[in-house]
Amino acid sequence: MNILLILPPLTQLNTPYPSTAYLSGFLRRAGHQVTQVDLGLELVLEIFSRKRLTQVFELARSVKKPSDSLRLILDQEDAYVGSVDAVIAFLQGRDPTLTHRINSRRFLPEGKRFVALEQLPEGVFGSLDSTEKARHLATLYLEDLSDLIKEGVSSRFAFGRYAESLAVSANSFDDLDKALRQPPDFLDQIMLDILRRHVAAAKPELTCLSAPFPGNIYAALRCGGEVRKLLPKSCVSLGGGYPNTELRQVSDPRVFDFVDAITLDDGELPLSRLIAHLQGELTRDELCRTFMRDPQKIVVWHNGANLPDIPHSDTGWPDYDGLPMNRYLSVIEMANPMHRLWSDGRWNKLTVAHGCYWKRCTFCDTGLDYISRYDEAPATRLADRMEVVMKQTGQSGFHFVDEAAPPAVLRELALEILRRGMRVSWWGNIRFEKAFTPSLCRLLAASGCIAVSGGLEVASDRVLALIKKGTSLRQATQALQAFRDAGIMVHGYLMYGFPTQTAQETLDSLEVVRQLFDAELLKSGFFHRFALTEHSPVAKNPERFGVDITGPVFGGFARNELHFTDRLGDDPSPFTAGLNAALYNYMHANCLEQPVSDWFNDDCGDTSLPADLIAGYEEQARLDDRKIAGRERLLWLAPPPREEACKKKGFSRISFGIGAHALGFEVPSPLAEWLRELLPQLTVDNPVTFAEAEDYFKQYFDDADWLPFLASPVWEALLHCGLLHLSPDDSAKNARSSC
């Protein structure tokens, strides 16, 4: 079948959102002709061009009462119109020589977004190199222009979302339906013109629209309605994250004036069944996880509940063919090095495992397939997929988009990456649990891990237990320490307003966050207010959390976020501005000595936590890391030790590590010989246990020498320079040592 996959505006500017690429790979391997389009990127590139920007300014000048910020931009029209094509080329990496002119602060016009530069702590902006500075300035320039579009042309526009307000908590379809039946505005018309060109070229029999976020749904339905006009005999299907969470009970038949079908959860199986139906091989009743409207205009749910889903191992890898990889924009929204990863660089997206291996957090959508159905793929297959994608895209960076990548699978994948000698960089989402030991984190770093993000949520052990996070504050801190010491940056997702949370706990939670940033255990973070979703354990059992659900009344369209009152906790609203301001400053290493109570207008008291809470957890982690079990596997990641003669009789000088991490010691010559023989054997393919190393040591020396050796600076240097001790699961089953 001839299939067109569309990602409607707007998601990311720097790299393709993975939904269409995953489906494209699966459908092409099934023999279908597939075209995929990132309509959001194409819309942005069309708007931010000399021709279209001139039209934008013409429209914006008709605003009757422009704001001061709009006037400032309008006064610099010639500078904006004259520079926009050059800035886009620079952000696409096509004209790096523009770096110097941008950094001069005389090339780009500047609006209100540049005020943020003056508010940054001294030295923060200087931490960026010259190209990064220029990309940050160019990003502020684009954000000023986005404000121009939003105020002067279409209030629906914003980077990363499009008409989002129409879809957020849209229990009824009324507002969306009204907007969709209005004539297209300036931006809509540009989007539809681009769409028509692709439809004319592809002539699809099936068009699939992926709407991952609320900010995609208006554009998706607008595009769906246009395709149905252009090709009335073809089929239009809607899927993605927004339908998966919000449209599981859709019953308003008006939605199907714009699409023919809505599929839920992973798209591979529902689309396979839908294609077979369109080809006359299956009846409607044989569809899977699909809504359609029948001839009587009644929305019918075709479940296919007994059909087994396609295993993660068989879904394959994303296929980016057809997406303009060299046209994406690498933007830097913030000087923070961790925070920028979401918008800077063209990252290949890949999933390590389907679903969440923990799936117990009480705030999470644990009842939905994307969380509840956990399914792994073997490390060898994941590495195969990485090699295929790298060859296609020419990019060696990967963003693992798991809900929480399992540490055991990451460990095996890291070993496979090292075994193959792959040169990659990667980052992804994890849980801050005890499995992330210092040795495992150093292994991940050696395989290319540069950063992780994870949910710290509420930094309170009482609330963490209520959330069923499965970690304590101490345990999370020790995982953070392991990542930091391995050189891996960490982003923390933070929550406030969880049911029963008190004002004191919110204040204490910020104090923990302050200490974590002060210790450089966190590089960046994001506070979000707790939202009660229908598919979470809190919604299923509200009385247990002291919650009364008060609405909203379902109007036949979206249903997910619920209104509620918290009978036991304090109102979190007064904390919103202070939490966000504090976190912004912490991410710029600013105000870390300031009492957390200073961030709030009202007298909220002082934190009840000691100032050295996190430091105490760190010290305990250092002691714990020295404890090694006999069955743990040893792995040496550095080059072989270098031995030199030394003047002291019976001694040799031996050096470990490379570059700035190299350390040298004068040791007895037999010990140097033992290390020179042992360390090269501790490879990925030759599992040697700690107990076997001990036996090997005792072949050279007296039994009494072993424990003193483990307490010596030499052993400490080995751990520092590349000696890892990994859990027994890291060893191949029944493997034997050559020692």
C-alpha positions in Angstrom: 0.0 0.0 0.0 1.1 3.6 -0.6 1.3 5.3 2.8 2.0 8.8 3.9 3.2 9.4 7.5 2.9 13.0 8.8 4.2 14.6 11.9 2.0 17.7 12.3 3.4 21.0 13.7 5.1 21.4 16.1 7.4 19.1 18.1 11.2 19.5 17.8 13.4 21.7 15.6 16.7 19.9 16.1 15.9 16.3 15.3 12.9 14.2 14.1 10.4 13.0 16.6 10.7 9.2 16.3 7.1 8.1 15.8 7.0 8.3 12.0 10.5 6.9 11.7 9.6 3.8 13.7 6.5 3.2 11.7 8.2 3.9 8.5 10.8 1.2 9.2 8.2 -1.3 10.2 5.9 -0.7 7.3 8.7 -0.6 4.7 10.0 -3.9 5.9 6.4 -5.2 5.5 6.7 -4.3 1.8 4.7 -1.0 1.7 5.7 2.2 -0.1 6.1 4.8 2.6 6.7 8.6 2.5 7.2 10.5 5.8 7.0 14.2 6.3 7.9 16.4 9.3 5.4 19.1 8.6 6.4 21.1 11.7 10.0 21.5 10.5 8.8 22.5 7.0 6.4 25.0 8.4 9.1 26.7 10.5 11.6 26.8 7.6 8.9 28.3 5.4 7.9 31.0 7.9 11.4 31.9 8.9 12.5 32.9 5.4 12.9 36.4 3.9 9.7 36.1 1.8 7.4 34.9 4.5 8.8 37.0 7.3 8.1 40.1 5.2 4.5 39.0 5.1 4.5 38.3 8.9 5.7 41.9 9.5 3.0 43.3 7.2 0.3 41.4 9.2 1.8 42.4 12.6 1.8 46.1 11.7 -2.0 45.9 11.7 -2.2 45.2 15.5 -4.0 48.1 17.0 -2.4 48.2 20.4 1.0 46.5 20.1 3.0 45.7 23.3 6.3 47.3 23.9 8.1 44.1 22.9 6.2 44.0 19.6 7.0 47.6 18.9 10.7 46.9 19.5 10.7 44.1 16.9 8.7 46.1 14.4 11.2 49.0 14.6 13.9 46.5 13.5 12.0 44.9 10.6 14.8 45.5 8.0 17.4 43.9 10.3 15.2 40.8 10.9 14.1 40.3 7.3 17.7 40.8 6.1 19.3 38.3 8.5 16.7 35.5 8.8 18.0 33.3 6.0 21.6 33.6 7.2 20.5 32.7 10.8 18.6 29.6 9.6 21.6 28.5 7.5 23.9 28.9 10.6 21.6 26.9 12.9 21.5 24.1 10.3 25.3 24.0 10.3 25.6 25.2 6.7 27.4 28.5 7.5 29.6 28.2 10.7 31.6 31.3 9.7 28.7 33.4 10.8 29.7 32.6 14.4 31.9 35.7 14.8 29.4 38.2 13.5 26.6 36.9 15.7 28.9 37.0 18.8 29.7 40.6 18.0 26.2 41.5 19.2 26.0 43.9 16.2 24.7 41.5 13.5 21.4 40.3 15.0 18.5 42.6 16.1 17.7 42.1 19.7 14.2 42.0 21.4 13.0 41.3 24.9 14.4 37.7 24.9 17.9 39.1 25.1 17.1 40.7 28.4 17.7 37.2 29.9 21.4 37.5 29.0 21.8 40.5 31.4 20.2 38.5 34.2 22.6 35.5 33.9 25.1 35.1 36.7 28.6 36.4 35.8 30.6 33.8 33.9 27.8 31.5 32.9 27.5 32.8 29.4 31.3 32.7 29.1 31.2 28.9 29.9 30.0 28.3 26.3 32.4 28.1 23.5 32.1 30.6 20.6 29.9 28.4 18.4 27.6 27.6 21.4 27.3 31.3 22.3 26.3 32.1 18.7 23.7 29.4 18.6 22.3 30.6 21.9 22.1 34.2 20.6 20.5 32.9 17.3 18.0 30.9 19.4 17.0 34.1 21.3 16.6 35.8 18.0 14.1 33.1 16.8 12.2 33.3 20.1 11.8 37.0 19.6 10.3 36.3 16.1 8.1 33.7 17.6 6.7 36.4 20.0 6.1 38.6 16.9 4.1 35.8 15.2 2.2 35.0 18.4 1.1 38.6 19.0 0.9 39.9 15.5 -0.3 37.0 13.4 -1.6 33.9 15.3 -1.9 33.4 19.0 -1.8 29.6 18.3 1.9 29.7 17.4 4.7 28.6 19.7 7.8 26.5 19.3 7.2 22.9 20.3 3.4 23.3 20.1 0.7 24.7 17.9 -2.8 25.7 19.1 -2.1 23.7 22.3 -4.7 25.6 24.3 -7.5 24.1 22.2 -6.5 20.6 23.1 -5.4 20.8 26.8 -8.2 19.4 28.9 -10.5 19.4 25.9 -13.2 17.3 27.4 -15.6 18.5 24.7 -14.8 18.7 21.0 -16.8 22.0 20.7 -13.8 24.5 20.7 -11.7 22.4 18.4 -14.6 21.8 16.0 -15.4 25.5 15.9 -11.7 26.4 15.2 -11.4 23.7 12.5 -14.5 24.9 10.6 -13.1 28.4 10.4 -11.2 29.4 7.3 -7.5 28.7 7.6 -5.5 31.6 9.0 -2.1 32.7 7.6 -0.1 29.9 9.3 -2.7 27.3 8.6 -2.7 28.2 4.9 1.1 27.8 4.7 0.9 24.5 6.4 -1.9 23.3 4.1 0.0 24.4 1.0 3.0 22.3 2.1 0.7 19.4 2.8 -0.9 19.6 -0.6 2.4 19.3 -2.3 3.3 16.2 -0.4 -0.1 14.6 -1.0 0.1 15.3 -4.7 3.5 13.7 -4.9 2.8 10.7 -2.7 -0.9 10.0 -3.8 -1.4 7.9 -0.6 -4.1 5.3 -0.1 -3.5 5.7 3.7 -2.4 8.8 5.5 -1.3 8.4 9.1 -1.1 11.4 11.4 1.0 11.2 14.5 0.0 13.5 17.4 2.3 13.0 20.3 1.2 16.1 22.3 -1.8 18.4 22.8 0.1 21.0 20.6 -0.2 18.6 17.6 -3.8 17.7 17.7 -5.3 20.9 16.0 -2.8 20.7 13.1 -3.3 16.9 12.8 -7.1 17.3 12.5 -6.8 20.3 10.2 -4.4 18.2 7.9 -6.7 15.2 8.2 -9.7 17.2 7.0 -7.6 18.6 4.0 -6.4 15.1 2.9 -10.0 13.8 3.0 -11.0 16.7 0.7 -8.1 16.0 -1.7 -8.4 12.2 -1.7 -12.0 11.3 -0.6 -11.4 7.6 -1.4 -8.3 7.2 0.7 -8.2 6.6 4.5 -6.8 9.0 7.2 -5.8 7.6 10.5 -4.8 9.4 13.7 -2.5 8.0 16.4 0.3 9.0 18.8 0.8 9.9 22.4 -2.2 12.3 22.6 -4.8 9.8 21.4 -3.2 7.1 23.5 -3.7 9.0 26.7 -6.6 11.4 26.0 -8.9 9.8 23.4 -9.4 6.3 24.8 -13.1 7.0 25.3 -13.8 9.3 22.3 -17.5 9.1 21.3 -18.2 12.4 19.5 -18.8 11.5 15.9 -17.7 15.0 14.7 -14.1 14.0 15.2 -14.5 11.6 12.3 -15.3 14.4 9.9 -11.5 15.0 9.9 -10.1 11.5 10.2 -11.5 8.0 9.4 -9.8 6.1 12.2 -8.1 6.6 15.5 -5.6 3.9 16.6 -4.3 3.5 20.2 -1.0 2.4 21.7 1.8 1.1 19.6 0.8 1.6 16.0 2.4 -1.4 14.3 -0.3 -3.9 15.0 -3.4 -1.6 14.6 -2.0 -0.2 11.3 -1.2 -3.7 10.0 -4.8 -4.7 10.7 -6.2 -1.5 9.2 -4.1 -2.0 6.0 -5.4 -5.5 5.7 -9.0 -4.2 6.1 -8.5 -1.5 3.5 -7.2 -4.2 1.1 -10.3 -6.3 1.7 -8.5 -9.0 3.7 -10.2 -8.3 7.1 -13.6 -7.0 8.2 -14.0 -4.0 10.5 -14.8 -6.3 13.4 -11.3 -7.8 13.0 -9.5 -4.4 13.5 -7.4 -3.9 16.6 -7.4 -0.9 19.1 -9.2 1.2 16.5 -12.1 3.7 16.7 -14.2 4.3 13.5 -17.6 5.8 12.8 -20.2 3.5 11.4 -22.8 4.5 8.7 -25.2 5.6 11.4 -22.5 8.0 12.6 -21.9 6.1 15.8 -18.3 5.8 17.0 -17.4 2.1 17.3 -14.4 0.7 19.2 -12.8 -2.3 17.6 -10.7 -3.9 20.4 -8.9 -7.0 19.0 -8.2 -7.8 22.6 -7.1 -11.4 22.0 -4.5 -10.4 19.4 -0.9 -10.7 20.6 1.1 -7.5 20.2 4.3 -7.4 18.2 7.3 -8.0 20.4 9.8 -5.2 20.9 12.4 -7.4 19.4 10.4 -7.6 16.1 9.3 -4.0 15.7 12.7 -3.2 14.2 14.5 0.2 14.1 13.5 3.7 13.0 14.0 4.4 9.3 14.8 8.1 8.7 14.8 7.9 4.9 12.9 10.8 3.4 13.3 13.1 6.4 15.6 16.1 5.7 18.2 15.4 8.3 20.5 18.2 7.2 17.7 20.8 7.5 17.0 20.5 11.3 18.1 23.4 13.5 20.4 23.0 16.4 19.2 25.6 19.0 20.4 26.3 22.5 17.6 27.6 24.7 19.7 27.8 27.9 23.4 28.0 28.7 23.0 24.9 31.0 25.0 22.1 29.3 22.5 19.3 30.3 19.3 21.2 29.6 20.4 22.0 26.0 20.5 18.3 25.0 16.8 18.4 24.2 17.2 21.1 21.6 20.8 20.9 20.4 22.1 18.3 18.1 20.5 15.7 15.7 20.0 12.7 18.0 18.9 9.4 16.6 16.0 8.1 18.7 15.9 4.5 19.9 14.0 2.5 22.5 16.0 0.1 24.7 12.9 -1.7 26.1 9.2 -1.2 25.7 7.3 0.0 28.8 8.6 0.5 32.3 10.2 -2.4 34.3 9.1 -0.7 37.6 5.5 0.5 36.7 4.4 1.1 40.2 4.6 4.9 40.6 1.2 6.1 41.8 1.2 9.3 39.8 2.0 7.5 36.5 -0.2 6.1 33.7 0.5 2.6 34.9 -2.7 1.3 33.4 -1.7 2.1 29.8 0.2 -0.1 27.4 3.2 2.3 27.0 3.9 1.8 30.7 2.4 -1.5 31.7 3.7 -3.8 28.9 7.4 -4.3 29.6 9.3 -6.0 26.8 13.1 -6.2 26.3 15.2 -6.7 23.2 18.6 -8.4 23.5 21.7 -6.2 23.6 23.0 -7.6 20.4 19.9 -6.7 18.5 19.9 -3.2 20.0 23.5 -2.7 18.9 22.6 -4.0 15.4 19.9 -1.4 15.3 22.3 1.4 16.3 24.7 0.4 13.6 22.0 0.4 10.9 20.7 3.8 12.0 24.2 5.3 12.2 24.9 4.2 8.7 21.7 5.7 7.4 21.8 9.1 9.2 25.6 9.6 9.5 25.0 10.6 13.1 26.5 8.6 16.1 24.5 10.3 18.8 21.5 8.4 20.3 18.7 9.5 22.6 17.1 6.4 24.3 13.5 7.4 24.7 12.4 4.8 27.2 10.2 5.6 30.1 13.0 4.2 32.2 15.8 2.3 30.6 16.5 -0.9 32.7 20.0 -0.9 34.2 20.5 -4.6 33.4 19.8 -4.0 29.7 22.0 -0.8 29.6 24.8 -2.8 31.2 24.6 -5.5 28.5 24.3 -2.9 25.8 27.3 -1.0 27.1 29.4 -4.3 27.1 28.2 -5.0 23.5 29.2 -1.5 22.4 32.6 -1.9 23.9 32.9 -5.4 22.4 32.2 -4.1 18.9 34.4 -1.0 19.3 31.5 1.3 18.4 32.1 5.0 18.9 28.8 6.5 20.0 27.4 9.1 22.4 24.1 8.4 24.1 21.7 9.6 26.8 18.3 8.6 28.1 15.8 8.3 31.0 16.5 6.1 34.0 15.4 5.5 37.6 17.8 6.6 40.4 18.1 3.2 41.9 20.8 1.2 43.7 21.7 -0.8 40.6 23.5 2.3 39.2 26.7 1.7 41.2 29.9 3.6 40.6 31.3 0.8 38.5 28.2 0.4 36.3 28.1 4.2 35.7 31.8 4.2 34.7 31.0 1.3 32.3 28.1 3.3 30.8 30.4 6.3 30.4 33.0 4.2 28.7 30.4 3.0 26.2 29.4 6.6 25.4 26.8 7.7 28.0 27.1 11.5 28.4 23.9 12.2 30.4 20.8 10.7 32.1 17.5 12.1 33.2 15.2 10.7 35.9 12.5 11.4 38.3 13.6 12.6 41.7 9.9 13.7 42.1 9.4 15.0 45.7 12.6 14.9 47.7 10.9 13.6 50.8 11.1 10.0 51.9 7.5 10.0 53.2 6.1 11.2 49.9 8.5 9.0 47.9 7.0 6.0 49.8 3.5 7.2 49.0 4.5 7.6 45.4 5.9 4.0 45.5 9.0 5.3 43.8 11.0 2.4 45.0 13.9 4.6 46.0 14.8 6.6 49.1 16.5 10.0 49.1 19.7 8.4 50.3 19.6 5.8 47.5 18.9 8.4 44.8 21.7 10.6 46.1 24.2 7.7 45.9 23.1 7.0 42.3 23.5 10.6 41.5 27.0 10.5 43.0 27.9 7.5 40.9 26.8 9.3 37.7 28.6 12.5 38.6 31.9 10.8 39.4 31.7 8.9 36.1 31.4 12.3 34.3 27.7 11.8 33.3 25.4 14.8 33.5 22.1 14.4 35.3 18.7 16.1 34.8 16.1 15.7 37.5 12.3 15.7 37.0 10.8 17.3 40.1 7.2 17.4 41.4 5.3 19.5 43.9 1.7 19.4 45.0 1.4 15.6 45.3 -1.6 14.7 47.5 -0.9 15.1 51.2 2.3 17.0 50.6 2.6 19.8 53.2 4.2 23.3 52.8 7.0 22.2 55.0 7.7 19.2 52.8 7.7 21.4 49.7 10.2 23.8 51.4 12.4 20.8 52.5 12.2 19.3 49.0 13.7 22.5 47.6 16.4 22.5 50.2 17.4 19.0 49.0 17.4 20.2 45.5 19.6 23.1 46.5 22.1 20.8 48.2 22.1 18.5 45.1 23.0 21.3 42.8 25.6 22.7 45.3 27.3 19.3 45.3 27.0 19.2 41.4 25.0 16.0 41.6 22.4 17.7 39.4 23.2 19.6 36.3 19.6 20.7 35.5 16.0 20.0 36.5 12.4 20.9 36.0 9.6 21.4 38.5 6.1 20.5 37.4 2.9 20.6 39.5 1.3 17.2 40.1 -1.5 16.4 37.6 -4.0 13.7 38.4 -4.5 11.5 35.4 -7.3 9.0 35.0 -5.0 6.1 34.3 -2.9 6.5 37.5 -3.2 4.5 40.8 -4.1 7.8 42.6 -7.2 8.1 40.3 -8.1 4.5 40.8 -7.9 4.7 44.6 -8.4 8.4 45.5 -9.5 7.9 49.1 -6.1 6.3 49.9 -4.4 9.6 49.1 -7.0 11.9 50.7 -8.2 13.1 47.3 -11.7 14.0 46.1 -12.2 13.9 42.3 -14.5 16.8 41.3 -14.6 16.6 37.5 -14.5 17.4 34.7 -17.7 16.2 33.0 -16.8 14.1 30.0 -18.0 15.7 26.8 -17.2 12.9 24.3 -13.7 13.9 23.3 -10.6 13.9 25.5 -10.4 12.5 29.0 -7.3 12.2 31.1 -6.4 15.0 33.5 -8.9 15.2 36.4 -9.9 18.0 38.7 -9.5 17.2 42.4 -9.2 18.6 45.9 -6.6 17.5 48.4 -8.1 17.1 51.9 -4.8 16.5 53.7 -2.1 18.5 51.9 -1.4 22.3 51.6 -2.2 24.4 48.5 0.9 24.3 46.3 0.0 27.4 44.3 2.0 29.9 46.4 5.2 27.9 45.8 5.1 27.9 41.9 6.9 31.1 41.1 9.5 30.6 43.8 10.3 27.0 42.9 10.8 27.9 39.2 12.9 31.0 40.0 15.1 29.0 42.4 15.6 26.2 39.9 16.5 28.6 37.1 19.2 30.1 39.3 20.5 26.7 40.5 20.9 25.6 36.9 23.2 28.6 36.4 25.1 27.8 39.6 23.6 31.0 41.2 22.2 31.7 44.7 23.2 28.3 46.0 24.1 29.8 49.4 20.8 31.6 49.7 18.2 30.2 52.2 15.4 28.5 50.3 12.8 30.4 52.2 14.0 33.6 50.5 12.4 32.4 47.2 8.8 32.9 48.6 6.9 36.0 49.3 5.1 34.9 52.4 6.8 33.9 55.7 7.0 30.1 55.1 9.4 29.3 57.9 12.8 27.6 57.5 13.8 24.2 56.2 13.9 21.4 58.8 16.8 19.6 57.1 20.5 19.8 58.1 22.7 21.6 55.7 25.0 18.6 55.3 22.3 16.0 54.6 23.4 15.3 51.1 27.1 15.4 52.0 26.5 12.7 54.6 24.8 10.4 52.0 27.8 11.0 49.7 30.3 9.9 52.3 28.4 6.7 53.0 28.4 5.9 49.3 32.1 6.2 49.2 32.4 3.6 52.0 29.9 1.3 50.3 31.8 1.3 47.0 34.8 -0.3 48.6 32.9 -3.4 49.5 33.3 -6.0 46.7 31.6 -9.4 46.7 33.6 -12.4 45.6 31.3 -13.2 42.7 31.5 -9.7 41.2 33.1 -9.5 37.8 36.3 -7.4 37.4 36.7 -5.3 34.2 39.7 -3.1 33.2 38.7 -0.4 30.8 42.0 1.5 30.6 45.1 0.7 28.5 47.6 -1.9 29.9 49.7 -0.5 32.8 53.1 0.9 31.9 56.1 -0.3 33.8 59.4 1.6 34.2 62.6 0.8 36.1 63.1 2.7 39.3 66.2 3.4 41.4 64.9 1.6 44.4 66.1 -2.0 44.4 63.4 -4.6 44.0 60.8 -2.0 43.0 59.3 -0.9 39.7 57.4 2.2 38.7 54.0 1.4 37.3 51.5 3.9 35.8 47.7 3.5 35.2 45.3 5.4 33.0 45.8 8.0 30.3 46.2 11.8 30.1 45.0 13.7 33.1 43.7 10.5 34.8 47.1 8.8 34.8 48.6 7.9 38.2 52.0 6.4 38.9 53.4 4.4 41.8 56.6 2.7 42.9 55.6 -0.9 43.9 57.5 -4.1 44.6 58.5 -5.6 41.3 56.4 -8.9 41.8 53.3 -6.7 42.4 54.0 -4.8 39.1 54.4 -8.2 37.3 51.1 -9.4 38.8 49.3 -6.3 37.7 50.9 -6.4 34.3 49.7 -10.0 33.8 46.2 -9.6 35.4 44.8 -6.3 34.0 44.9 -7.1 30.3 42.9 -10.3 31.0 40.0 -8.3 32.6 38.2 -7.8 29.2 34.6 -7.7 28.1 34.9 -11.2 26.7 36.8 -12.7 29.6 34.9 -12.5 32.8 37.1 -12.8 35.9 35.6 -12.7 39.3 36.9 -10.8 42.3 37.4 -14.2 44.1 39.4 -15.5 41.2 41.6 -12.4 41.2 42.2 -13.0 44.9 43.3 -16.6 44.3 45.6 -15.4 41.6 47.1 -12.9 43.9 47.8 -15.5 46.6 49.8 -17.5 44.0 52.3 -14.7 44.1 52.0 -13.5 47.7 51.1 -14.5 51.2 47.4 -14.7 52.2 48.1 -11.9 54.7 49.0 -9.5 51.9 45.6 -9.4 50.2 43.6 -7.1 52.6 46.5 -4.6 53.0 46.7 -4.5 49.2 42.9 -3.6 49.0 43.5 -0.8 51.5 46.6 0.6 49.6 46.8 3.7 47.3 47.6 1.3 44.4 44.1 -0.4 44.7 42.5 3.0 45.0 44.3 4.2 41.9 43.1 1.1 40.0 39.5 1.9 40.9 40.0 5.5 39.9 41.7 4.8 36.5 39.5 2.0 35.0 39.0 -1.0 37.2 35.3 -1.9 37.5 33.5 -4.4 39.7 30.2 -5.4 38.3 27.4 -7.6 39.7 27.4 -11.4 38.9 24.8 -10.8 36.2 27.4 -9.0 34.1 29.3 -12.3 33.6 28.3 -14.7 30.8 26.7 -17.8 32.2 29.1 -20.6 32.9 32.1 -18.6 31.5 35.5 -19.6 32.9 38.4 -17.4 33.7 41.8 -17.9 32.1 43.7 -16.8 35.2 
